[in-house]
């Protein structure tokens, strides 16, 4: 019985590590510039004439 509990605990730990890596990869794939475009700040900067030239 104790061996089975140890195996279940190990599998849970491995699953959580894999899920953590998955979340980290999603966060790294979403660039900072993409997140800025989904926010209100660029619109405020545009109105104030502070828009940065990015070459895109």
C-alpha positions in Angstrom: 0.0 0.0 0.0 2.8 2.5 0.9 4.5 1.7 -2.5 1.3 2.5 -4.4 1.0 5.8 -2.6 4.6 6.6 -3.4 4.0 5.9 -7.1 0.9 8.1 -7.2 2.7 10.9 -5.5 5.6 10.6 -8.0 3.2 10.6 -11.0 1.4 13.7 -9.6 4.8 15.5 -9.1 5.8 14.6 -12.7 2.4 15.8 -14.0 2.7 19.2 -12.2 6.2 19.7 -13.5 5.1 19.0 -17.1 2.1 21.4 -16.7 4.4 24.1 -15.3 6.7 23.8 -18.3 3.7 24.0 -20.6 2.6 27.3 -18.9 6.1 28.7 -19.1 6.4 27.9 -22.8 3.0 29.6 -23.5 4.2 32.7 -21.5 7.5 32.8 -23.5 5.8 32.4 -26.8 3.6 35.4 -26.1 6.0 38.3 -26.8 5.8 41.5 -24.7 4.9 43.5 -27.7 1.8 41.3 -28.4 0.7 41.8 -24.8 1.0 45.6 -25.1 -1.3 45.7 -28.1 -4.1 44.1 -26.1 -3.8 46.8 -23.4 -5.2 50.4 -23.2 -1.7 52.1 -22.8 -0.8 52.2 -26.6 -4.0 54.0 -27.3 -3.2 56.6 -24.6 0.3 56.9 -26.0 -1.0 57.4 -29.5 -3.3 60.2 -28.3 -0.4 61.9 -26.6 1.9 61.6 -29.6 4.2 59.3 -27.8 3.9 56.3 -30.1 7.2 54.5 -30.7 8.3 53.6 -34.2 8.9 49.8 -34.3 9.4 49.3 -38.0 6.4 47.1 -38.4 
